[in-house]
Amino acid sequence: MKQIVAILRVDAMNRTKAALVQAGVAGFFARKVLGRGKGRVDFRVAYAAEAGRDEAIAHLKDDGPMLLPKRLVHVVVPDEKVQLAVSAIIEANRTGQPGDGRIFVLPVTDTVRIRTGERAEAALRED
Amino acid sequence: MAMIQTVVRPERVHAVMKALLDAGFPAVTKMDVFGRGKQRGLKVGEITYDELPKEMLMLVVDDADKDLVIETIIKSARTGARGAYGDGKIFVLPVEASYTVSSGTLDGAK
């Protein structure tokens, strides 16, 4: 089993949910987070420079690029569905622009369905 | 690669993120969380507060940078001269693969 942790655009959630259902992994949970990436360009600096606000730029430089609202999506899938789910998420979220997000795959050692007490792969079966 | 999840005091988040930025790790995800530690929360008179507000930072780094990141977080998140209860925790999880969505590529497999 693997846990897929994806940091995605807020406005891509509907597409992502549909894509996950298509891929046969309907169950997931998501939460609102703030984040930033490699952040080579802070658009606030670009805007301030355009407006000639040098004092604003001096003030901004200290903290680095601002944090943007994102969705953090967790999906736990059996090993054989990892590639399918990852491609589905990429397909649904890819615009080619910076900020599309990242996907991480982490190992999971056990899963329990609380309602039935089923363990491991049985706890992940969706049928 | 390793995923670093750290729970820190809300008032230290700014310092931790600044320290990480200066150390060369700008990419970070921040979320509000609530929790307690082994002290079972804070007891003030009759009342126990065991859902204390904290901030969780999540970042994924190369294995080679892991110790530097941990060191950076410890230095910036610790309060007082010798640290205090409630300063937080750092968890390190293995990451088997990482994809950049905008290019659709695998950044590095284990």
gemmi code that builds the backbone of each chain (N, CA, C; Angstrom):
import gemmi

chains = {
    "A": [
        ("MET", (0.842, -1.204, 0.000), (0.000, 0.000, 0.000), (0.867, 1.240, 0.000)),
        ("LYS", (0.389, 2.260, -0.682), (1.115, 3.531, -0.708), (0.147, 4.664, -0.388)),
        ("GLN", (0.699, 5.686, 0.251), (-0.080, 6.905, 0.443), (0.394, 7.920, -0.583)),
        ("ILE", (-0.545, 8.438, -1.353), (-0.210, 9.483, -2.313), (-0.575, 10.813, -1.671)),
        ("VAL", (0.418, 11.662, -1.487), (0.205, 12.985, -0.904), (0.391, 13.989, -2.024)),
        ("ALA", (-0.663, 14.698, -2.370), (-0.578, 15.642, -3.481), (-0.931, 17.038, -3.009)),
        ("ILE", (-0.125, 17.998, -3.410), (-0.416, 19.403, -3.121), (-0.869, 20.018, -4.431)),
        ("LEU", (-2.142, 20.444, -4.475), (-2.737, 20.801, -5.755), (-3.403, 22.167, -5.709)),
        ("ARG", (-3.732, 22.667, -6.898), (-4.457, 23.938, -6.984), (-5.859, 23.770, -6.403)),
        ("VAL", (-6.321, 24.818, -5.722), (-7.648, 24.793, -5.114), (-8.731, 24.606, -6.177)),
        ("ASP", (-8.558, 25.278, -7.318), (-9.621, 25.242, -8.329), (-9.565, 23.985, -9.201)),
        ("ALA", (-8.634, 23.069, -8.888), (-8.562, 21.836, -9.682), (-9.187, 20.658, -8.947)),
        ("MET", (-9.804, 20.924, -7.785), (-10.303, 19.829, -6.966), (-11.415, 19.040, -7.649)),
        ("ASN", (-12.328, 19.732, -8.336), (-13.434, 19.012, -8.972), (-12.915, 18.075, -10.065)),
        ("ARG", (-11.969, 18.585, -10.853), (-11.366, 17.741, -11.899), (-10.633, 16.560, -11.259)),
        ("THR", (-9.934, 16.834, -10.145), (-9.162, 15.777, -9.483), (-10.083, 14.688, -8.948)),
        ("LYS", (-11.184, 15.114, -8.327), (-12.124, 14.133, -7.763), (-12.696, 13.248, -8.863)),
        ("ALA", (-13.089, 13.868, -9.983), (-13.632, 13.093, -11.093), (-12.585, 12.123, -11.631)),
        ("ALA", (-11.336, 12.594, -11.724), (-10.270, 11.752, -12.270), (-9.990, 10.563, -11.359)),
        ("LEU", (-10.055, 10.799, -10.044), (-9.796, 9.708, -9.098), (-10.889, 8.646, -9.187)),
        ("VAL", (-12.150, 9.094, -9.328), (-13.245, 8.135, -9.475), (-13.028, 7.304, -10.737)),
        ("GLN", (-12.646, 7.976, -11.822), (-12.337, 7.289, -13.086), (-11.250, 6.229, -12.897)),
        ("ALA", (-10.260, 6.565, -12.059), (-9.126, 5.667, -11.843), (-9.470, 4.544, -10.863)),
        ("GLY", (-10.678, 4.598, -10.281), (-11.110, 3.532, -9.380), (-10.639, 3.697, -7.956)),
        ("VAL", (-10.242, 4.912, -7.589), (-9.912, 5.179, -6.191), (-10.720, 6.392, -5.732)),
        ("ALA", (-11.938, 6.129, -5.263), (-12.846, 7.218, -4.938), (-12.532, 7.829, -3.580)),
        ("GLY", (-11.982, 7.013, -2.664), (-11.791, 7.496, -1.296), (-10.557, 8.366, -1.156)),
        ("PHE", (-10.723, 9.503, -0.522), (-9.561, 10.364, -0.275), (-9.933, 11.332, 0.822)),
        ("PHE", (-8.965, 12.034, 1.371), (-9.323, 13.198, 2.156), (-8.405, 14.348, 1.805)),
        ("ALA", (-8.943, 15.544, 1.961), (-8.205, 16.733, 1.544), (-8.341, 17.793, 2.614)),
        ("ARG", (-7.379, 18.670, 2.670), (-7.502, 19.778, 3.612), (-6.895, 21.036, 3.028)),
        ("LYS", (-7.345, 22.155, 3.624), (-6.859, 23.446, 3.154), (-5.501, 23.712, 3.770)),
        ("VAL", (-4.525, 24.014, 2.960), (-3.203, 24.342, 3.480), (-2.682, 25.579, 2.754)),
        ("LEU", (-1.609, 26.126, 3.297), (-0.896, 27.209, 2.624), (0.477, 26.677, 2.252)),
        ("GLY", (0.978, 27.083, 1.106), (2.292, 26.567, 0.751), (2.969, 27.383, -0.320)),
        ("ARG", (4.240, 27.085, -0.499), (4.978, 27.670, -1.607), (5.978, 26.644, -2.104)),
        ("GLY", (6.427, 26.847, -3.327), (7.368, 25.900, -3.922), (8.759, 26.473, -3.936)),
        ("LYS", (9.494, 26.169, -5.020), (10.860, 26.643, -5.099), (10.913, 28.164, -5.097)),
        ("GLY", (9.854, 28.771, -5.597), (9.663, 30.216, -5.442), (10.761, 31.077, -6.010)),
        ("ARG", (11.142, 30.840, -7.256), (12.209, 31.664, -7.823), (11.714, 33.089, -8.074)),
        ("VAL", (10.423, 33.247, -8.307), (9.870, 34.580, -8.552), (8.732, 34.841, -7.571)),
        ("ASP", (8.823, 35.943, -6.863), (7.706, 36.369, -6.018), (6.931, 37.404, -6.806)),
        ("PHE", (5.676, 37.077, -7.154), (4.957, 37.999, -8.039), (4.673, 39.344, -7.381)),
        ("ARG", (4.711, 39.364, -6.033), (4.534, 40.654, -5.360), (5.704, 41.584, -5.668)),
        ("VAL", (6.910, 40.998, -5.765), (8.083, 41.810, -6.101), (7.948, 42.332, -7.533)),
        ("ALA", (7.457, 41.442, -8.424), (7.290, 41.847, -9.816), (6.288, 43.000, -9.931)),
        ("TYR", (5.155, 42.875, -9.212), (4.143, 43.935, -9.255), (4.690, 45.238, -8.682)),
        ("ALA", (5.394, 45.126, -7.541), (5.916, 46.320, -6.886), (6.945, 47.012, -7.778)),
        ("ALA", (7.759, 46.218, -8.473), (8.769, 46.792, -9.360), (8.100, 47.531, -10.508)),
        ("GLU", (7.021, 46.935, -11.018), (6.288, 47.543, -12.132), (5.714, 48.889, -11.704)),
        ("ALA", (5.265, 48.946, -10.430), (4.668, 50.175, -9.920), (5.720, 51.132, -9.361)),
        ("GLY", (6.982, 50.742, -9.431), (8.054, 51.605, -8.937), (8.074, 51.754, -7.423)),
        ("ARG", (7.616, 50.726, -6.710), (7.558, 50.814, -5.242), (8.762, 50.110, -4.626)),
        ("ASP", (9.914, 50.755, -4.672), (11.137, 50.117, -4.189), (11.087, 49.796, -2.696)),
        ("GLU", (10.438, 50.680, -1.923), (10.395, 50.442, -0.473), (9.579, 49.186, -0.169)),
        ("ALA", (8.575, 48.925, -0.999), (7.776, 47.713, -0.810), (8.615, 46.470, -1.075)),
        ("ILE", (9.460, 46.535, -2.086), (10.313, 45.391, -2.425), (11.292, 45.109, -1.290)),
        ("ALA", (11.890, 46.176, -0.754), (12.839, 46.008, 0.353), (12.163, 45.317, 1.524)),
        ("HIS", (10.902, 45.665, 1.748), (10.160, 45.088, 2.858), (9.845, 43.613, 2.615)),
        ("LEU", (9.584, 43.258, 1.364), (9.148, 41.896, 1.039), (10.286, 40.896, 1.034)),
        ("LYS", (11.465, 41.329, 0.651), (12.567, 40.402, 0.393), (12.871, 39.480, 1.569)),
        ("ASP", (12.696, 39.989, 2.785), (13.084, 39.245, 3.978), (12.437, 37.866, 4.098)),
        ("ASP", (11.136, 37.813, 3.850), (10.395, 36.601, 4.171), (10.283, 35.622, 3.013)),
        ("GLY", (10.768, 36.003, 1.846), (10.634, 35.122, 0.708), (9.234, 35.184, 0.127)),
        ("PRO", (8.979, 34.381, -0.901), (7.681, 34.415, -1.573), (6.538, 34.087, -0.614)),
        ("MET", (5.359, 34.669, -0.890), (4.225, 34.452, 0.019), (3.673, 33.030, -0.127)),
        ("LEU", (2.961, 32.609, 0.915), (2.317, 31.299, 0.881), (0.983, 31.417, 0.154)),
        ("LEU", (0.703, 30.465, -0.712), (-0.544, 30.496, -1.466), (-1.463, 29.380, -0.987)),
        ("PRO", (-2.791, 29.611, -1.028), (-3.727, 28.559, -0.635), (-3.651, 27.367, -1.584)),
        ("LYS", (-3.594, 26.187, -1.009), (-3.510, 24.949, -1.795), (-4.397, 23.902, -1.145)),
        ("ARG", (-4.643, 22.809, -1.868), (-5.313, 21.655, -1.271), (-4.296, 20.533, -1.122)),
        ("LEU", (-4.268, 19.950, 0.069), (-3.410, 18.795, 0.327), (-4.307, 17.566, 0.278)),
        ("VAL", (-4.072, 16.691, -0.675), (-4.931, 15.530, -0.881), (-4.172, 14.270, -0.471)),
        ("HIS", (-4.784, 13.458, 0.376), (-4.202, 12.175, 0.754), (-5.050, 11.056, 0.161)),
        ("VAL", (-4.419, 10.136, -0.534), (-5.116, 8.955, -1.043), (-4.267, 7.746, -0.697)),
        ("VAL", (-4.873, 6.745, -0.094), (-4.140, 5.503, 0.162), (-4.625, 4.464, -0.841)),
        ("VAL", (-3.695, 3.890, -1.595), (-4.061, 2.959, -2.660), (-3.210, 1.702, -2.567)),
        ("PRO", (-3.760, 0.577, -3.054), (-2.924, -0.629, -3.139), (-1.822, -0.430, -4.179)),
        ("ASP", (-0.732, -1.182, -4.025), (0.454, -0.991, -4.875), (0.142, -0.920, -6.368)),
        ("GLU", (-0.785, -1.799, -6.824), (-0.984, -1.875, -8.272), (-1.743, -0.662, -8.831)),
        ("LYS", (-2.331, 0.143, -7.947), (-3.085, 1.296, -8.452), (-2.303, 2.604, -8.356)),
        ("VAL", (-1.068, 2.543, -7.830), (-0.303, 3.769, -7.606), (-0.091, 4.545, -8.899)),
        ("GLN", (0.428, 3.853, -9.922), (0.723, 4.537, -11.194), (-0.522, 5.134, -11.815)),
        ("LEU", (-1.621, 4.354, -11.748), (-2.892, 4.791, -12.316), (-3.366, 6.076, -11.625)),
        ("ALA", (-3.313, 6.066, -10.298), (-3.793, 7.223, -9.534), (-2.903, 8.444, -9.762)),
        ("VAL", (-1.584, 8.207, -9.779), (-0.665, 9.329, -9.991), (-0.890, 9.944, -11.362)),
        ("SER", (-1.010, 9.104, -12.401), (-1.231, 9.680, -13.731), (-2.560, 10.394, -13.815)),
        ("ALA", (-3.571, 9.853, -13.107), (-4.880, 10.510, -13.134), (-4.787, 11.904, -12.516)),
        ("ILE", (-4.066, 12.010, -11.402), (-3.938, 13.312, -10.736), (-3.143, 14.282, -11.617)),
        ("ILE", (-2.060, 13.796, -12.208), (-1.251, 14.660, -13.077), (-2.099, 15.156, -14.251)),
        ("GLU", (-2.797, 14.200, -14.894), (-3.647, 14.529, -16.041), (-4.637, 15.638, -15.695)),
        ("ALA", (-5.279, 15.507, -14.523), (-6.341, 16.431, -14.150), (-5.803, 17.792, -13.723)),
        ("ASN", (-4.559, 17.846, -13.284), (-4.048, 19.085, -12.691), (-3.059, 19.836, -13.556)),
        ("ARG", (-2.609, 19.192, -14.634), (-1.503, 19.777, -15.377), (-1.966, 20.926, -16.267)),
        ("THR", (-1.451, 22.127, -16.006), (-1.654, 23.248, -16.921), (-0.329, 23.632, -17.559)),
        ("GLY", (0.767, 23.102, -17.018), (2.086, 23.425, -17.541), (2.701, 24.653, -16.888)),
        ("GLN", (1.929, 25.348, -16.065), (2.440, 26.540, -15.380), (3.017, 26.148, -14.023)),
        ("PRO", (3.977, 26.934, -13.510), (4.434, 26.691, -12.137), (3.247, 26.825, -11.176)),
        ("GLY", (3.215, 25.982, -10.158), (2.111, 26.063, -9.209), (1.088, 24.957, -9.388)),
        ("ASP", (1.301, 24.090, -10.380), (0.381, 22.970, -10.571), (0.424, 22.005, -9.398)),
        ("GLY", (1.552, 21.958, -8.724), (1.620, 21.133, -7.524), (2.629, 20.011, -7.619)),
        ("ARG", (2.663, 19.242, -6.567), (3.591, 18.111, -6.491), (2.864, 16.907, -5.932)),
        ("ILE", (3.378, 15.734, -6.273), (2.803, 14.489, -5.783), (3.914, 13.675, -5.136)),
        ("PHE", (3.693, 13.215, -3.926), (4.669, 12.367, -3.248), (4.042, 11.003, -2.990)),
        ("VAL", (4.855, 9.970, -3.071), (4.374, 8.617, -2.791), (5.113, 8.090, -1.570)),
        ("LEU", (4.360, 7.766, -0.524), (4.954, 7.295, 0.724), (4.486, 5.872, 1.014)),
        ("PRO", (5.342, 5.045, 1.596), (4.914, 3.691, 1.944), (3.949, 3.691, 3.133)),
        ("VAL", (2.992, 2.762, 3.121), (2.054, 2.567, 4.236), (2.184, 1.123, 4.694)),
        ("THR", (2.331, 0.891, 5.996), (2.553, -0.482, 6.441), (1.258, -1.220, 6.775)),
        ("ASP", (0.207, -0.498, 7.165), (-1.048, -1.179, 7.460), (-2.206, -0.197, 7.331)),
        ("THR", (-3.388, -0.733, 7.063), (-4.599, 0.070, 6.981), (-5.694, -0.693, 7.711)),
        ("VAL", (-6.541, 0.004, 8.440), (-7.644, -0.646, 9.138), (-8.939, 0.068, 8.773)),
        ("ARG", (-9.960, -0.714, 8.393), (-11.294, -0.126, 8.212), (-11.982, -0.241, 9.563)),
        ("ILE", (-12.283, 0.879, 10.172), (-12.774, 0.874, 11.544), (-14.122, 0.165, 11.654)),
        ("ARG", (-14.989, 0.352, 10.657), (-16.332, -0.228, 10.719), (-16.285, -1.748, 10.855)),
        ("THR", (-15.402, -2.406, 10.093), (-15.396, -3.858, 10.070), (-14.168, -4.471, 10.731)),
        ("GLY", (-13.132, -3.677, 10.936), (-11.890, -4.213, 11.484), (-11.013, -4.873, 10.440)),
        ("GLU", (-11.400, -4.779, 9.156), (-10.574, -5.359, 8.090), (-9.212, -4.699, 8.055)),
        ("ARG", (-8.189, -5.487, 7.679), (-6.830, -4.947, 7.639), (-6.268, -4.947, 6.227)),
        ("ALA", (-5.231, -4.157, 6.060), (-4.418, -4.121, 4.839), (-5.258, -3.920, 3.575)),
        ("GLU", (-4.985, -4.718, 2.523), (-5.622, -4.501, 1.220), (-7.143, -4.613, 1.300)),
        ("ALA", (-7.631, -5.483, 2.170), (-9.079, -5.661, 2.297), (-9.743, -4.366, 2.766)),
        ("ALA", (-9.011, -3.601, 3.562), (-9.571, -2.354, 4.080), (-9.651, -1.282, 3.004)),
        ("LEU", (-8.922, -1.481, 1.910), (-8.906, -0.481, 0.840), (-9.845, -0.818, -0.304)),
        ("ARG", (-10.388, -2.070, -0.297), (-11.225, -2.490, -1.425), (-12.467, -1.626, -1.527)),
        ("GLU", (-12.737, -1.154, -2.743), (-13.927, -0.313, -2.949), (-14.869, -1.029, -3.892)),
        ("ASP", (-15.724, -1.903, -3.334), (-16.726, -2.520, -4.211), (-17.937, -2.969, -3.415)),
    ],
    "B": [
        ("MET", (14.463, 10.347, -0.890), (13.918, 11.595, -0.358), (13.215, 11.355, 0.974)),
        ("ALA", (13.067, 12.397, 1.727), (12.420, 12.265, 3.028), (11.404, 13.387, 3.201)),
        ("MET", (10.252, 13.041, 3.777), (9.265, 14.059, 4.107), (9.466, 14.441, 5.566)),
        ("ILE", (9.661, 15.729, 5.811), (9.814, 16.213, 7.171), (8.493, 16.845, 7.580)),
        ("GLN", (7.877, 16.310, 8.621), (6.665, 16.924, 9.159), (7.016, 17.434, 10.540)),
        ("THR", (6.811, 18.706, 10.764), (7.161, 19.249, 12.059), (6.012, 20.039, 12.656)),
        ("VAL", (5.777, 19.824, 13.930), (4.736, 20.543, 14.657), (5.446, 21.555, 15.543)),
        ("VAL", (5.151, 22.837, 15.333), (5.854, 23.870, 16.092), (4.862, 24.860, 16.713)),
        ("ARG", (5.370, 25.660, 17.620), (4.541, 26.702, 18.221), (4.122, 27.708, 17.147)),
        ("PRO", (2.844, 28.149, 17.185), (2.399, 29.113, 16.177), (3.272, 30.378, 16.160)),
        ("GLU", (3.741, 30.800, 17.326), (4.519, 32.049, 17.354), (5.940, 31.857, 16.846)),
        ("ARG", (6.355, 30.606, 16.635), (7.704, 30.361, 16.120), (7.711, 30.055, 14.623)),
        ("VAL", (6.517, 29.888, 14.032), (6.444, 29.480, 12.625), (7.234, 30.411, 11.718)),
        ("HIS", (7.069, 31.706, 11.975), (7.721, 32.698, 11.141), (9.237, 32.505, 11.184)),
        ("ALA", (9.767, 32.321, 12.386), (11.213, 32.149, 12.557), (11.694, 30.868, 11.884)),
        ("VAL", (10.900, 29.803, 12.012), (11.298, 28.529, 11.420), (11.323, 28.644, 9.899)),
        ("MET", (10.272, 29.269, 9.338), (10.211, 29.380, 7.886), (11.313, 30.273, 7.347)),
        ("LYS", (11.638, 31.318, 8.105), (12.731, 32.209, 7.710), (14.057, 31.449, 7.731)),
        ("ALA", (14.261, 30.662, 8.778), (15.504, 29.895, 8.897), (15.623, 28.881, 7.759)),
        ("LEU", (14.493, 28.236, 7.417), (14.513, 27.269, 6.328), (14.808, 27.956, 4.995)),
        ("LEU", (14.198, 29.130, 4.810), (14.423, 29.898, 3.576), (15.898, 30.256, 3.454)),
        ("ASP", (16.468, 30.751, 4.558), (17.881, 31.142, 4.532), (18.796, 29.941, 4.324)),
        ("ALA", (18.352, 28.764, 4.772), (19.164, 27.560, 4.604), (18.991, 26.962, 3.201)),
        ("GLY", (18.097, 27.573, 2.408), (17.936, 27.104, 1.034), (16.777, 26.146, 0.818)),
        ("PHE", (15.775, 26.203, 1.713), (14.603, 25.341, 1.557), (13.339, 26.195, 1.544)),
        ("PRO", (13.052, 26.862, 0.421), (11.887, 27.744, 0.370), (10.565, 26.982, 0.295)),
        ("ALA", (10.605, 25.769, -0.263), (9.353, 25.048, -0.521), (8.834, 24.428, 0.766)),
        ("VAL", (7.643, 24.857, 1.189), (7.090, 24.355, 2.442), (5.572, 24.483, 2.408)),
        ("THR", (4.901, 23.563, 3.062), (3.438, 23.615, 3.180), (3.094, 23.746, 4.641)),
        ("LYS", (2.176, 24.682, 4.943), (1.856, 24.989, 6.330), (0.391, 24.706, 6.613)),
        ("MET", (0.087, 24.105, 7.751), (-1.327, 23.900, 8.094), (-1.557, 24.078, 9.595)),
        ("ASP", (-2.748, 24.545, 9.911), (-3.121, 24.708, 11.319), (-3.513, 23.353, 11.874)),
        ("VAL", (-2.980, 23.018, 13.035), (-3.372, 21.756, 13.669), (-3.597, 22.000, 15.160)),
        ("PHE", (-4.206, 21.011, 15.813), (-4.388, 21.067, 17.258), (-3.874, 19.759, 17.838)),
        ("GLY", (-3.232, 19.845, 18.975), (-2.754, 18.590, 19.531), (-2.223, 18.734, 20.941)),
        ("ARG", (-1.840, 17.602, 21.496), (-1.233, 17.594, 22.808), (-0.017, 16.667, 22.761)),
        ("GLY", (0.827, 16.795, 23.758), (2.006, 15.940, 23.827), (1.963, 15.068, 25.050)),
        ("LYS", (3.128, 14.603, 25.482), (3.133, 13.664, 26.594), (2.810, 14.329, 27.926)),
        ("GLN", (2.822, 15.679, 27.970), (2.419, 16.373, 29.199), (0.892, 16.420, 29.331)),
        ("ARG", (0.191, 15.865, 28.347), (-1.281, 15.799, 28.325), (-1.910, 17.172, 28.293)),
        ("GLY", (-1.304, 18.093, 27.625), (-1.868, 19.425, 27.506), (-1.395, 20.328, 28.627)),
        ("LEU", (-2.095, 21.439, 28.765), (-1.744, 22.422, 29.792), (-2.829, 22.427, 30.845)),
        ("LYS", (-2.436, 22.385, 32.116), (-3.427, 22.442, 33.180), (-3.323, 23.804, 33.848)),
        ("VAL", (-4.415, 24.562, 33.784), (-4.457, 25.868, 34.437), (-5.557, 25.798, 35.478)),
        ("GLY", (-5.184, 25.674, 36.742), (-6.179, 25.497, 37.795), (-6.938, 24.206, 37.562)),
        ("GLU", (-8.264, 24.321, 37.471), (-9.111, 23.146, 37.312), (-9.216, 22.702, 35.851)),
        ("ILE", (-8.816, 23.605, 34.967), (-9.112, 23.366, 33.548), (-7.891, 22.813, 32.828)),
        ("THR", (-8.109, 21.761, 32.011), (-7.039, 21.208, 31.190), (-7.278, 21.577, 29.739)),
        ("TYR", (-6.265, 22.166, 29.125), (-6.334, 22.457, 27.696), (-5.525, 21.384, 26.987)),
        ("ASP", (-6.207, 20.429, 26.359), (-5.427, 19.383, 25.692), (-5.597, 19.400, 24.173)),
        ("GLU", (-6.162, 20.468, 23.642), (-6.108, 20.640, 22.185), (-5.433, 21.976, 21.919)),
        ("LEU", (-4.129, 21.971, 22.059), (-3.381, 23.211, 21.940), (-3.137, 23.550, 20.465)),
        ("PRO", (-3.323, 24.823, 20.094), (-3.088, 25.196, 18.699), (-1.602, 25.124, 18.357)),
        ("LYS", (-1.314, 24.485, 17.235), (0.065, 24.373, 16.737), (0.029, 24.592, 15.235)),
        ("GLU", (1.197, 24.731, 14.659), (1.295, 24.793, 13.200), (2.124, 23.604, 12.736)),
        ("MET", (1.674, 22.958, 11.669), (2.464, 21.874, 11.113), (3.086, 22.324, 9.797)),
        ("LEU", (4.379, 22.133, 9.676), (5.072, 22.424, 8.420), (5.468, 21.099, 7.783)),
        ("MET", (5.311, 21.032, 6.473), (5.631, 19.812, 5.761), (6.563, 20.150, 4.609)),
        ("LEU", (7.700, 19.487, 4.524), (8.560, 19.681, 3.361), (9.235, 18.377, 2.982)),
        ("VAL", (9.551, 18.272, 1.714), (10.211, 17.060, 1.217), (11.601, 17.453, 0.734)),
        ("VAL", (12.606, 16.759, 1.250), (13.988, 17.117, 0.920), (14.769, 15.871, 0.530)),
        ("ASP", (15.922, 16.083, -0.078), (16.814, 14.965, -0.385), (17.349, 14.384, 0.919)),
        ("ASP", (17.660, 13.098, 0.883), (18.176, 12.451, 2.095), (19.432, 13.144, 2.612)),
        ("ALA", (20.239, 13.668, 1.681), (21.484, 14.322, 2.076), (21.225, 15.593, 2.895)),
        ("ASP", (20.079, 16.243, 2.647), (19.773, 17.507, 3.324), (18.992, 17.311, 4.614)),
        ("LYS", (18.621, 16.063, 4.887), (17.714, 15.775, 5.997), (18.230, 16.325, 7.329)),
        ("ASP", (19.476, 16.025, 7.647), (20.024, 16.423, 8.943), (20.143, 17.936, 9.065)),
        ("LEU", (20.512, 18.589, 7.953), (20.608, 20.049, 7.957), (19.242, 20.669, 8.251)),
        ("VAL", (18.195, 20.135, 7.623), (16.844, 20.666, 7.834), (16.414, 20.459, 9.285)),
        ("ILE", (16.678, 19.272, 9.808), (16.287, 18.979, 11.186), (17.001, 19.927, 12.146)),
        ("GLU", (18.291, 20.108, 11.897), (19.097, 21.013, 12.731), (18.541, 22.445, 12.672)),
        ("THR", (18.210, 22.882, 11.446), (17.684, 24.234, 11.243), (16.372, 24.428, 11.998)),
        ("ILE", (15.500, 23.414, 11.921), (14.197, 23.527, 12.591), (14.393, 23.550, 14.107)),
        ("ILE", (15.252, 22.671, 14.608), (15.468, 22.623, 16.058), (15.969, 23.964, 16.565)),
        ("LYS", (16.951, 24.516, 15.848), (17.536, 25.784, 16.290), (16.516, 26.900, 16.319)),
        ("SER", (15.645, 26.951, 15.302), (14.738, 28.091, 15.196), (13.458, 27.894, 15.995)),
        ("ALA", (13.085, 26.648, 16.300), (11.797, 26.411, 16.975), (11.932, 26.352, 18.487)),
        ("ARG", (13.147, 26.135, 18.963), (13.360, 25.996, 20.399), (13.142, 27.340, 21.098)),
        ("THR", (12.507, 27.299, 22.267), (12.314, 28.535, 23.028), (13.124, 28.453, 24.324)),
        ("GLY", (13.532, 29.622, 24.814), (14.349, 29.652, 26.028), (15.740, 29.126, 25.746)),
        ("ALA", (16.576, 29.110, 26.754), (17.970, 28.716, 26.563), (18.087, 27.222, 26.299)),
        ("ARG", (17.260, 26.423, 26.959), (17.415, 24.966, 26.858), (16.178, 24.269, 26.297)),
        ("GLY", (15.295, 25.049, 25.704), (14.078, 24.456, 25.184), (13.030, 24.327, 26.274)),
        ("ALA", (11.768, 24.184, 25.883), (10.690, 24.074, 26.856), (9.657, 23.084, 26.343)),
        ("TYR", (8.848, 22.546, 27.247), (7.754, 21.675, 26.830), (6.861, 22.438, 25.865)),
        ("GLY", (6.451, 21.783, 24.787), (5.561, 22.439, 23.835), (6.284, 23.022, 22.635)),
        ("ASP", (7.608, 22.882, 22.589), (8.352, 23.407, 21.445), (8.047, 22.637, 20.167)),
        ("GLY", (7.612, 21.396, 20.312), (7.170, 20.663, 19.135), (7.959, 19.410, 18.844)),
        ("LYS", (7.659, 18.827, 17.710), (8.262, 17.561, 17.300), (8.598, 17.615, 15.812)),
        ("ILE", (9.530, 16.763, 15.423), (9.854, 16.620, 14.002), (9.724, 15.149, 13.649)),
        ("PHE", (8.969, 14.862, 12.595), (8.841, 13.485, 12.122), (9.455, 13.381, 10.735)),
        ("VAL", (10.128, 12.271, 10.469), (10.743, 12.053, 9.151), (10.135, 10.805, 8.536)),
        ("LEU", (9.562, 10.945, 7.346), (8.914, 9.822, 6.660), (9.648, 9.549, 5.351)),
        ("PRO", (9.718, 8.286, 4.958), (10.336, 8.000, 3.660), (9.420, 8.415, 2.506)),
        ("VAL", (9.983, 8.942, 1.448), (9.224, 9.253, 0.233), (9.826, 8.427, -0.894)),
        ("GLU", (8.986, 7.637, -1.547), (9.511, 6.732, -2.574), (9.590, 7.382, -3.933)),
        ("ALA", (8.685, 8.325, -4.186), (8.703, 8.995, -5.482), (8.094, 10.383, -5.341)),
        ("SER", (8.497, 11.278, -6.230), (7.981, 12.633, -6.203), (7.788, 13.099, -7.640)),
        ("TYR", (6.601, 13.651, -7.930), (6.298, 14.088, -9.290), (6.018, 15.581, -9.286)),
        ("THR", (6.482, 16.274, -10.323), (6.089, 17.664, -10.529), (4.926, 17.665, -11.507)),
        ("VAL", (3.782, 18.215, -11.069), (2.583, 18.117, -11.904), (2.734, 18.933, -13.177)),
        ("SER", (3.343, 20.118, -13.076), (3.382, 21.010, -14.246), (4.153, 20.401, -15.415)),
        ("SER", (5.160, 19.555, -15.114), (5.889, 18.924, -16.211), (5.493, 17.456, -16.360)),
        ("GLY", (4.814, 16.921, -15.345), (4.389, 15.530, -15.391), (5.527, 14.548, -15.217)),
        ("THR", (6.666, 15.019, -14.720), (7.840, 14.147, -14.640), (8.103, 13.653, -13.230)),
        ("LEU", (8.796, 12.526, -13.177), (9.243, 11.955, -11.910), (10.537, 12.665, -11.522)),
        ("ASP", (10.562, 13.244, -10.308), (11.741, 14.024, -9.923), (12.905, 13.144, -9.515)),
        ("GLY", (12.603, 12.019, -8.897), (13.692, 11.146, -8.488), (13.096, 9.932, -7.818)),
        ("ALA", (13.432, 8.761, -8.298), (12.916, 7.553, -7.673), (13.943, 7.050, -6.691)),
        ("LYS", (13.476, 6.266, -5.740), (14.408, 5.766, -4.722), (15.348, 4.753, -5.348)),
    ],
}
model = gemmi.Model(1)
for chain_id, residues in chains.items():
    chain = gemmi.Chain(chain_id)
    for i, (resn, *xyz) in enumerate(residues, 1):
        res = gemmi.Residue()
        res.name, res.seqid = resn, gemmi.SeqId(i, " ")
        for name, pos in zip(("N", "CA", "C"), xyz):
            atom = gemmi.Atom()
            atom.name, atom.element = name, gemmi.Element(name[0])
            atom.pos, atom.b_iso = gemmi.Position(*pos), 0.0
            res.add_atom(atom)
        chain.add_residue(res)
    model.add_chain(chain)
structure = gemmi.Structure()
structure.add_model(model)
structure.setup_entities()
